Amino acid sequence: MEAASLAFTKLSFENLRGADLRGADLRGADLRWADLSDANLCEADLTRARLCGANFDGADLTGSELAYATLAGANLATTILIGTRLLQADLRGLDLPDGLEAKVTLLWELQNQGARNRDLKGADLRGTNLCYADLSGADLGGVDLTEVDLSGANLGGANLSRAVLEGVRLWGADLRDASLRRTYLAGMNLRGLVLAGADLEEADLRAAVLARADLRNAALSRADLREADLSDANLAGAALRRADLRGANLRRADLSGANCNWADLRAADLRGAETAGILLRSARTDGML
């Protein structure tokens, strides 16, 4: 049944144990009381599906879409829910162990209500889908966000200092005025991100891709930017005091008014960069292009 088209199909009480329904179109399907234990439902679309009483024990719902689905009384006790989308899903009466119930409830709240200014320290958010969520002002300091999808999320003013961001997806996210102080971001693709006014002091940005990023007035003092790609980035007014920019690509970047006092710019490439008003007191510029 791989990639099957079963939209609006009546499958209530059916035995679909172990079925391969990867990528299946199950929009609006009637799966009430169906046995879907051990089924593969990765990337399946279950939007508005009727799933009351369905048995998902051991099923894999990685990356599946459950927006507006009715899950009242369904069994999700050992279900894999990595990256699952629960927008406006009805979760009343779900059969879940206590630990998983708390995580699923939190995921539903974040996806549907956002977490503006909410303290999320200690929350288990690994592998969750939070794309387009409103997390502005949220406290995520030190939180493990491994493999979290934050595409398009509003993280303006959020605290992400020392958060674990391995495998996180940030495409289109808004991180203006966010705190990423001392955060490990080495090698990450941050191309085009809005980081205006963000606090990135002492952050590890070695070999990070920040091409076309908006870093206006960002705090980057003592940040490690060795070999980082900052081509076409807007760093106007940024604080780069004592930052390590050795070998960084700053071609065509806007560094107007940037404070690079005591920064290490050895072998950095500034060809075509806008440098009006840049401060370079005691900066190391050997081999700078």
N, C-alpha and C positions, 0 to 999 in steps of 0.2 A: 504493500500500500504506500510505498514511498512517494512523497509529494502528491498524494491523492487529492482529488477535488471532491469534498464531501459536504460542501456548504449547504446548510439547511436540511441535511439528511436526518431522518428519524432513526436513531440508533439506541434508543432507551432500552435498558436491560440486556444489551448485546454483550457477548463475551469477546472482548478485544485484548485479552491478556497477552502481553508480549508483542503486540502488533507494532509494525514499523510504520509510523505515521509522521516521519520526519518531514517538516515543511508542508504538512497537509493543510488544505483549506477547510477548516471546520467552523467557519463563521456561521453563527446561528444554528448550529447542529443541536439536535436533541439527544444528549448523552446521559440523561437522568438514569441513575442506578446502573450505569454500564460498568463492566469490569475492565478497567484500563491498567491493571496492575502490571508492572514491569514493561509497559509500553514505551516506545521511543517517540516522544512528541517534541523533540528539539525543533525550534523555529516554527512550530505549528501555529496557525492563526485560529484562536478559539474565541475571537471577538463575539460577544453576545451569545455565546453557547450556553445551553442549559445543562448544568453539570450537577444538579442537586443529587446528593447521595452517591455520586460516582466514586469508584474505588481507584485511586491513583497510587496505591501502595507500591513503592519501588519504581514508579514511572519517572522518566527523565523529561522535564519541562524546560530545559535550558533554552533561554532566549525566546520562549513562547509568548504569544500575545493573548492575554486574558481580559482585555478591556471590556467592561460592562457584562462580563460573564456572571452567571449565577452559580455560586459554589456552595450554597447553604447545605450543610450536612455532608459534604464530600470528605473523603478520607485522603489526607495529604501527609500522613504520619511520617513516611520515609521517602517522600517525593523530592527530587532534585529540582530546585527552583532558582538556579543561578541565572541572573539576567531576565527573570520573568517580569512581564509588565502587567500590573493589576489595576490600571486606571478605572476607577468607578466600579470595580468588581464587587459583588455581594458576597461577603465572607462570613455571614452569620451562621453560627452552628457548625463551623468547620471542626473536623476531628484532627486535632494536632496535639503533639506533646507540648508541655509547658514552654520549654526553651524555644521550640520552633514557632509556637503560637506568638510569642513575644516578638520574634524577628519578622514574621509575616505581617503582624499588626503594625509594627513600626514601618515596614516597607510600604504598606498601603497608605499609612498616614503621610509619609514623605512624598509619595507619588501623587496623592490626591489633594493634600492640604499644604504641602510644603513644610518648611521648618524654619521660618523666618525668626532669627534671633534665638533659636532653640539650642540648648546645651545637649550636644550629642556625644560628649566624651564617654568612651567606654562602650559605645554602641557597636554591634556586630553588623557591619554593612558590606562585608566582603562579597564580591560577585553580584551585587545588586544593580538594578537598572534604575538610575535616577536622572535620566535624560530629561531636560527641560524643567527639573524640579526647582522650586524657589528655596534656596538655602542661604539667602542673603543674611549676613550677620550671624549665621550659625557657628557654634563653637565645635570644630572638628579637630581640635588640637590633639595630635598624637594618635588619632583614629586610624585603624587599618582599613584603607580604601582600595586594597588590591583588587584589580580587575573590575572596578566599579565603572559604570558608564555614566559620565557626567556631561555628555554632549549637550550643548545648549543650556546647561543649568545656570541659574543666577547665583553666583557665589560672591557677589559684591559685599565687601566688608566682612567676609567669613574668616574665621581663624583656622588655618590649615597648617600652622607651624608644627613641624616634626611629624606631620601625618605621613603614613606609608602610602605612596602613590604608584606602586609597581603595577604596570599594566593598565592604569587608569586611562579612560578616554575623555578628553577635554575639548574635543572639536566644537568650536562655536560657543564655549562657555564664557561667561562674563566674570572676571576676577578683579575688577577694579577695586582698589582699596583693601583687597584681601591681604591677610598676613600669611606669608610663606617663609617666615624667618627660620633659618637653619634647617630647611626642608631639603631632602635629597631629590633632586630633579635631573641628575646627570643623564645625558643621552635622550631625554624625553623630547617628543615632538610637540612643541608649544607654538607652532607656526600660526601667526595671525591672531593670537589670543589678545584679549583686552586685559592688560595688567596695569593700566594707568593708576598711579598712586599706590600700587601694591608694595608691601614690605617684604623684600627679598634679601634682607641683610643676612650675610653669612650663609646664604643658600648655596648648595652644591649644584651648579649648572654646567659642569664640565661637558663639553660636546653637545649641549642641548641645542635644539633647533628653535630659534626665536625669530626667524626671518619674518619681516612684516608685522611683528608684534607691536602693540601699543604699550610702551613703557614710559610714557610721559610722567615726569615727576615721581617715578618709582624709586624706592630706596634699595640700592644695590651695594651699599658699602660693605667691604670685606667679602663680597660674593666671589665664588670661584667660577669664572667664566672662561677658563682656558679652552681654546679650540671651539668655543661656542659659535653658532651661526646667527649673527645679528644683522645680516644684510637687510637693508631697507627697513629696519626697525626704527620706531620713533622713540628716541631716548632724550628728547628735549627736556631740559630741567632735571634730568635724573641725577641722583646722588650715587656716584661710583667711587667714592673715597676709599682708597686702599683696596679696590677690587683687583682681582687677578684676571687680566684680559690677554694673557700671553697667547699669541697665535689665533686670536679671535677674528672672525670675519665681520667687519663693520662697514663693508662696502655700501655706499649710498645711504648709510644710516644718518638720522638726524640727531646730532649731538649738541645742538645749539643750547648754550647755557648749562650744559652738563658739568657737574663737578667731578673731575677726575684727579683731584689732588692726591698725590702719593699712590696713584694707581700704577699697576704694572702693565704697560702696553707693548712690551717687547714683542716684535714680530707680528703685531696686530696689523690688519689690513684696513686702512681707513680711506682707501681710494674712492673718490666721489662723495665722501661724507660731508655733511654740513657741520662745520665746527665753529660757527660764529659764537663768540662769548664763552667758549669752552675753557675750563680752568684746569691747568696742568702743572700746578706747583709741585715740585719734587717728584713728578711722575717719571717713570722709567720708560723711555721711548726708543731704546736701541733696536735698530732693525725694523722700526715701524714703517709701514708703507703709506 
